[in-house]
Every structure is written in structure tokens, then in C-alpha cells.
Amino acid sequence: MSNVRDMSLAAEGEKKIRWCEAHMPLLRAIAEDFEKEKPLAGLRLALSVHMEAKTACLCRVLALGGAEVHATGCNPLSTQDDVAAALAAGGIDVHAHHGASPEEYERDLCAVLEPGPQLIVDDGGDLVRLMHTKFRDKLDGVIGGCEETTTGVRRLLAMQREGTLAFPMVLVNDADCKHLFDNRYGTGQSSWDGIMRTTNLTVAGKVVVIAGYGWCGRGIAMRARGLGARVIVTEVNPVRALEAHMDGYDVMPMAEAAPKGDLFITVTGCKDVIRGEHLAVMRDGAVLCNAGHFNVEIDINALTDMAKDSYEARRNVQAYALPDGRTLYLLAEGRLVNLASGDGHPTEIMDMSFAVQAMSVRWLTEHRDLQPGVYPVPPELDQAIARKEVRALGFEIDELSEEQRRYLNGEAGAED
């Protein structure tokens, strides 16, 4: 039985879901196939993804495919209570609450695993972690799962190296149709949407420090420049640092960037990226936020210990008044700023990402002999989704002739 905050919010949540459905042509096409063919019939599926309207569309597609869906969020501040209520009102088992405490958050995760899932859709790796700790007795029933984000992929790869991963997991995050678009264009736009609506401050003319130049960092930097900011990138990977330099950004260590920045965005997937020694030299009024998965990239404990006073300066903006007269501002408790302070990635971007999710779930059901471990999204599946998106956007691309295909494959006689 669902456990959401307020079922009376369902009508408002339904409006959000219907808006997204209207702008997700790939998922709509998959939904038609799933409803007709029922590829997930009789299977229990546990899902932990940011509980907002686009995720609700994915849940409904999986349910149309015949799955018994048990859904929760993967971040307490990204859960939208009206969407959770609408999804529950439609018959899907939902356990999610905006602003849940750590204990409540884990309780909701456990609730969707209690029935014993055969399929898992995870974002960050919390469901997989719990399956391997609190629910080991249910491991044998798991066919496999999919992982949506970079942080979760890292956790899975670590488990594979240790030999502890008990079932196959598809690395949806690494599919071209996911990370090249979701991570770059999705995070790039949605992070700035969250920052600007939360602060109501200009971006033009400001010095923006971006920690991390992976695909998410690239997207945020690209949009920052477009908004008129001067961009500094900090990195630990020399290849990515060179890329940022060649892309025209200043590159330097965080210790050097800290006194220069007006706005700091961490997007590394690592902990303690901004530490006490950096906070100690930042400008008065500097704004800090995180676009990585967990709220560990900024040392919030150090910031709290340094402050003589802390107060809410604005909704989702916590001010930290320091003894020397400076005030630093932290957005969304250091959690994902694009979801905790906004609506997450644009709908069309998540249409592609969730199309990869839905098709990867189906692929798992068709390949039940897979050994435990991590698996890439099959290239042919990735390509098929990209071709559908091209058509959905209303343009065409060239096709290889048979001779060209033979030439590229190095087949004998192809050069004659």
C-alpha cells in the first residue's frame, strides 16, 4: 500500500505528468509497444529515481508492460509530493516524501524492496546497496537491473571488482543516448534553472567556478558561458583539465579558484571537493551549490563549524555568517541543485534517458542467462533509440549504402 504525504495533491501532480507525457514521444511509442506485447508481465520491479513528473511517465510505461511497479525517490529533496500522490492514485505502489529524514528515506527504499523485486531501476545505487545488505535473502529472485547515474555506476564497478555484485546490472548512464545528452544538455540547463530560480541573481559578469569537467561539468560550463559568466574549471584528471583549457576556460586548483569565485558548482561525484580551507578565503556573498548525486561534495560540517550564525536567507538558501563579517550561501542543503531547487532535466532530454531505461529493462528479461556483473547498453539498442529521436525531432540523416557498409567493415572486394 502506497505511503505518500498527501493524496489530495494528486490532481495537481496529474497535470504535471500529462504535460510531460505530451513532450515525450519516444516513451509514448514504447508505451504502445509495451501495452500490446506485455514484455514485463508477472514481474515485480523496484524503482528508485528522482520522484517527479518525468519519472512518473517511466513508471507508467513499465506498468503498461505488465510489471508490478514499486516506486520511491532517490533523493528526499527532489521528491514532488503531488507527483507521488498522482502516481499512487493511478494504482502504482509509491513510497516517497519530500524532505524525508535519512531514516524515512531508507524506510521508503526498503518498502519497495520488501515484495522481492525481479527487476531494479536504480539512480545512485541505494537499492542495489540495500539488496546486498538488508535483503540478501531476496537476491536469488533478481533477474537484473539498470543504473541511471555516474555515482551509481562507480559503486557498481567497485562491487564488480570486489566480486560482490550478485546479479547483472546494465549501465544505462554510459549509453550514448543518456550521458551525451542527459548529463551534458540536461544537467547544463537544469542546474542553471535551479540556481537562477532559487537566487534570482544575475549570472552575466560573475565568476563561476565549476568543480569537475565530466559530461555534466561540460554542460554546466557551456551554459555558464552562454549566460555571460567567466568560467573557472577545477579538475584532478589531467586529460579533462586539458579539454577545459582547450575549450577556452581557465583551469586551476580549487585553492587558487576559491578567492576568485562568485558562484561555485560541484559536479564531481567525489567528497570534500570544497573544504574548510577553501571556504576560509571565499568572497563575501559567495554562493555554493552541488550538481553531483550526493550532498558530500561541499564540506557542510566545516561550513557549519566556521559560522557564528546560520539562517534561511531565502527559500532553499541557507546563509552562514562568519566571524570575520563574510556571509556564504548554500543552496538546497548541498543536494542536487537542479532537482532540489528545480524540476530537473528538460522533459525531452529525459524522454531519451527513460527510453534507454525502459528498453534496457526489456532487454534484461530477454537475456536471463546473464552472469552477475555490469553490462553496457547494447549498441544496437542505443542506435535504435537515437534514430527514433531523430525522426521525432522532424529531420532525416543519410544511410550507408551496402557498398559503403562493406567498405567500413573491411570486407574483401569493397574497394574495387
C-alpha positions in Angstrom: 0.0 0.0 0.0 1.4 3.4 -1.0 2.8 5.8 1.6 2.8 9.4 0.3 2.4 12.7 2.1 -1.0 13.9 0.8 -3.3 12.2 -1.6 -5.3 15.4 -2.1 -2.4 16.7 -4.2 -2.9 14.1 -6.9 -4.9 16.3 -9.3 -2.0 18.8 -9.4 0.5 16.1 -9.9 -1.5 14.6 -12.7 -1.3 17.9 -14.6 2.5 17.8 -14.4 2.6 14.2 -15.6 0.3 14.9 -18.6 2.4 17.8 -19.6 5.5 15.6 -19.7 3.7 12.8 -21.5 2.8 15.2 -24.3 6.5 16.0 -24.8 7.9 12.5 -24.6 7.3 10.9 -28.0 9.8 8.1 -27.5 8.2 6.9 -24.3 4.8 7.2 -25.8 5.9 4.9 -28.7 7.5 2.4 -26.2 4.3 2.6 -24.1 2.2 1.5 -27.1 4.5 -1.5 -27.7 4.6 -2.4 -24.0 0.9 -2.3 -23.6 0.4 -4.5 -26.7 3.2 -7.0 -26.0 3.4 -7.1 -22.2 7.1 -7.9 -22.0 7.2 -7.5 -18.2 4.1 -9.5 -17.4 4.1 -11.0 -14.0 7.4 -9.4 -12.9 7.9 -7.2 -9.8 10.0 -4.1 -10.4 11.5 -1.8 -7.7 12.4 1.7 -8.9 14.3 4.5 -7.1 14.7 7.5 -9.4 14.0 11.2 -8.7 10.3 11.2 -7.9 9.0 13.9 -10.3 6.7 14.0 -13.3 9.1 12.6 -15.9 9.8 9.6 -13.7 6.1 9.1 -13.3 5.9 8.7 -17.0 8.5 5.9 -16.9 6.7 4.2 -14.1 3.5 4.1 -16.1 5.2 2.7 -19.2 6.8 -0.1 -17.1 3.4 -0.8 -15.6 1.8 -0.9 -19.1 4.4 -3.5 -19.9 2.9 -5.7 -17.2 5.2 -5.0 -14.4 4.1 -4.7 -10.8 5.9 -1.4 -10.0 7.0 -0.3 -6.6 8.5 3.2 -6.7 10.4 5.6 -4.5 12.7 8.6 -4.9 16.5 8.6 -4.8 16.8 12.0 -3.1 14.5 13.4 -0.4 14.6 16.9 -1.7 13.8 16.0 -5.3 10.6 14.2 -4.5 7.5 16.1 -5.5 4.6 15.1 -3.2 1.9 16.0 -5.8 3.5 13.7 -8.4 3.9 10.9 -5.8 0.2 11.3 -5.0 -0.8 11.2 -8.6 1.2 8.1 -9.3 -0.3 6.4 -6.3 -3.8 7.4 -7.3 -3.2 5.6 -10.6 -2.5 2.3 -8.8 1.3 2.2 -8.6 2.8 1.4 -5.2 4.6 4.6 -4.2 6.7 5.3 -1.0 8.2 8.8 -1.2 8.1 12.1 0.8 9.7 15.4 0.1 12.1 16.3 2.8 12.2 12.9 4.3 14.7 12.3 7.1 17.6 9.8 6.5 15.6 7.3 8.5 12.4 7.9 6.5 14.3 7.8 3.2 15.7 4.4 4.0 12.3 3.2 5.2 10.9 4.1 1.8 13.7 2.4 -0.1 13.1 -0.8 2.0 9.4 -0.6 1.3 9.8 -1.0 -2.4 12.3 -3.9 -1.9 10.2 -5.8 0.6 8.0 -7.5 -2.0 11.1 -9.1 -3.6 11.8 -7.5 -7.0 12.9 -9.4 -10.0 13.9 -6.1 -11.7 15.6 -3.0 -10.3 15.8 0.5 -11.7 18.3 2.5 -9.6 19.7 6.0 -9.5 22.7 6.3 -7.3 22.9 2.7 -6.2 20.9 2.8 -3.0 18.5 -0.1 -4.0 21.4 -2.3 -5.0 23.2 -1.5 -1.7 20.2 -2.5 0.3 19.6 -5.7 -1.7 23.2 -6.7 -0.9 22.8 -5.9 2.8 19.3 -5.9 4.3 17.7 -8.1 1.6 20.2 -10.7 0.9 17.6 -13.4 1.3 15.8 -12.0 -1.8 18.9 -11.8 -4.1 18.2 -15.1 -5.9 15.0 -13.8 -7.4 16.6 -10.8 -9.1 16.9 -11.1 -12.9 18.9 -7.8 -13.1 18.7 -4.1 -13.0 19.7 -0.8 -14.6 21.7 2.1 -13.2 20.9 5.7 -14.2 23.7 7.9 -12.9 27.5 8.2 -12.8 27.7 7.8 -9.0 25.8 4.6 -9.1 27.9 3.2 -11.9 31.0 3.8 -9.8 29.5 1.9 -6.9 28.6 -1.0 -9.2 32.1 -1.1 -10.7 33.6 -1.2 -7.2 31.3 -4.1 -6.3 32.3 -6.0 -9.5 36.0 -5.5 -8.7 35.3 -6.9 -5.2 33.3 -9.8 -6.6 30.3 -8.9 -4.5 27.7 -8.0 -7.2 25.1 -10.7 -7.1 23.2 -10.0 -10.3 23.6 -8.3 -13.7 23.3 -4.6 -13.9 23.0 -2.5 -17.2 25.0 0.7 -17.1 22.3 3.0 -18.6 24.3 6.0 -17.6 27.0 5.1 -20.0 24.8 4.8 -23.1 25.4 7.5 -25.7 21.7 8.4 -25.7 22.0 9.0 -22.0 25.3 10.6 -21.0 25.9 12.6 -24.1 22.5 14.3 -23.8 21.2 13.9 -20.2 24.5 14.6 -18.5 25.6 17.4 -20.8 22.5 19.2 -22.0 20.1 18.1 -19.2 22.4 18.9 -16.3 23.7 22.0 -18.1 20.2 23.6 -18.5 18.5 22.3 -15.3 21.3 23.2 -12.9 21.1 26.8 -14.1 17.4 26.7 -13.9 17.6 25.7 -10.3 20.3 28.2 -9.4 18.5 31.2 -11.1 15.0 30.5 -9.8 16.4 30.0 -6.3 18.7 33.0 -6.1 17.1 35.5 -8.6 20.6 36.8 -9.2 22.3 37.6 -12.5 24.8 35.2 -14.0 26.4 37.6 -16.5 29.7 39.1 -15.4 30.1 36.7 -12.4 33.0 34.3 -11.9 31.6 30.8 -11.9 33.9 28.0 -10.5 32.9 24.5 -11.7 34.5 21.6 -10.0 34.7 18.7 -12.4 34.7 18.6 -16.2 33.0 15.4 -17.0 29.9 15.4 -19.2 27.9 17.2 -16.5 30.6 19.7 -15.9 30.9 20.4 -19.6 27.2 21.1 -19.9 27.2 23.5 -16.9 30.3 25.3 -18.2 28.8 25.7 -21.7 25.6 27.2 -20.3 27.5 29.4 -17.9 29.5 30.9 -20.8 26.3 31.4 -22.7 24.8 33.3 -19.8 27.8 35.7 -19.8 29.8 34.3 -16.9 33.5 34.0 -16.7 34.3 30.3 -16.0 37.0 28.6 -14.0 37.2 24.8 -14.0 38.9 22.8 -11.3 39.9 19.2 -12.1 42.0 16.2 -10.9 42.1 14.5 -14.2 44.8 15.9 -16.5 43.0 14.9 -19.7 39.8 16.7 -18.7 41.8 19.7 -17.5 43.4 19.9 -20.9 40.0 19.7 -22.5 38.6 22.5 -20.4 41.7 24.6 -21.2 41.3 23.9 -25.0 37.6 24.8 -24.7 38.6 28.2 -23.5 38.1 28.1 -19.7 40.6 29.0 -17.0 41.8 25.9 -15.2 43.4 26.0 -11.7 43.3 24.2 -8.3 40.4 24.9 -6.0 42.7 26.6 -3.6 43.5 29.2 -6.3 39.9 29.5 -7.5 38.3 29.8 -4.1 39.1 33.5 -3.6 38.1 34.4 -7.2 34.7 32.9 -7.5 31.2 34.4 -7.0 29.4 31.1 -7.6 30.7 27.6 -7.0 29.1 24.4 -8.5 30.5 21.0 -7.7 29.8 18.1 -10.1 32.5 15.5 -9.4 30.8 12.6 -7.7 33.6 12.8 -5.0 33.5 14.0 -1.4 35.1 17.1 0.2 35.8 18.9 -3.0 35.2 22.3 -1.3 36.7 22.1 2.2 37.3 24.4 5.1 40.5 25.9 3.7 38.6 26.9 0.6 35.6 28.4 2.5 38.0 30.4 4.6 39.2 32.5 1.6 36.0 32.9 -0.4 34.5 36.3 -1.2 31.7 37.7 0.9 28.4 36.7 -0.6 29.8 33.7 -2.5 27.1 31.1 -3.4 27.8 27.4 -3.2 25.8 24.5 -4.7 26.2 21.0 -5.8 25.1 19.2 -9.0 26.7 15.8 -8.1 24.5 13.0 -6.8 25.1 13.1 -3.1 25.5 16.1 -0.7 29.1 15.3 0.2 31.0 17.4 -2.3 30.8 20.6 -0.2 32.0 20.1 3.4 28.8 21.3 5.1 30.1 20.4 8.6 33.1 22.6 8.1 30.9 25.4 6.9 28.6 25.0 10.0 31.5 24.9 12.4 33.0 28.0 10.9 29.8 30.1 11.1 28.8 32.1 14.1 25.2 32.1 12.8 23.1 30.3 10.2 19.7 31.3 8.9 17.4 30.8 5.9 18.1 33.8 3.7 15.5 32.7 1.1 13.7 29.5 0.4 16.3 26.8 -0.3 19.1 29.3 0.5 20.9 28.9 3.8 23.2 31.8 4.9 26.3 31.2 7.0 27.5 34.3 8.8 31.2 34.0 9.5 33.1 35.7 12.4 35.1 38.0 10.0 31.9 39.5 8.6 31.6 37.5 5.5 28.4 35.6 4.6 28.4 32.5 2.4 25.2 31.0 0.9 24.5 27.3 0.4 21.7 26.2 -2.0 19.4 23.2 -1.4 21.4 21.9 1.6 24.1 20.9 -0.8 21.9 18.4 -2.6 21.3 18.2 -6.3 20.5 21.8 -7.1 18.7 21.0 -10.4 16.2 18.8 -8.6 16.1 20.1 -5.1 15.7 23.7 -6.4 14.1 23.0 -9.7 12.2 20.5 -11.9 15.2 18.5 -13.0 16.2 17.9 -16.6 14.1 19.1 -19.5 11.3 16.7 -20.5 12.7 16.0 -24.0 16.1 15.0 -22.6 14.6 12.6 -20.1 12.5 11.1 -22.9 15.7 9.8 -24.3 17.1 8.7 -21.0 14.0 6.9 -19.9 13.6 5.3 -23.3 17.0 3.7 -22.7 15.8 2.6 -19.2 12.6 1.0 -20.5 14.3 -0.8 -23.3 17.2 -1.9 -21.1 14.7 -3.4 -18.6 13.0 -5.3 -21.5 16.5 -6.5 -22.8 17.2 -7.9 -19.3 14.0 -10.0 -19.5 15.1 -11.4 -22.8 18.6 -12.3 -21.6 18.0 -14.1 -18.3 21.2 -16.2 -18.6 23.5 -13.3 -17.9 26.1 -13.8 -15.2 26.4 -11.3 -12.3 28.3 -8.2 -13.3 28.0 -4.9 -15.2 26.9 -4.7 -18.8 26.8 -1.9 -21.3 23.6 -1.0 -23.1 23.8 -2.9 -26.4 25.0 -0.5 -29.2 22.1 -1.6 -31.5 19.6 -0.6 -28.8 21.3 2.8 -28.3 21.3 3.4 -32.1 17.7 2.4 -32.4 16.7 5.0 -29.8 18.8 7.7 -31.4 17.1 7.0 -34.8 13.7 7.2 -33.3 14.7 10.6 -31.7 15.9 11.9 -35.0 12.5 11.1 -36.5 10.7 12.6 -33.5 12.6 15.8 -34.0 11.5 16.0 -37.6 14.7 15.6 -39.6 16.5 12.9 -41.5 20.0 11.7 -41.8 22.0 9.8 -44.5 22.0 6.0 -44.7 25.1 3.9 -45.7 24.8 2.0 -48.9 25.6 -1.7 -48.8 29.0 -1.0 -50.6 29.8 1.7 -48.0 28.9 -0.7 -45.2 31.2 -3.4 -46.6 34.0 -0.8 -47.1 33.8 0.3 -43.4 33.7 -3.4 -42.3 36.9 -4.0 -44.3 35.3 -6.7 -46.4 37.2 -8.1 -49.4 36.4 -6.5 -52.7 34.8 -3.5 -51.1 37.4 -1.1 -52.6 37.0 -2.3 -56.2 
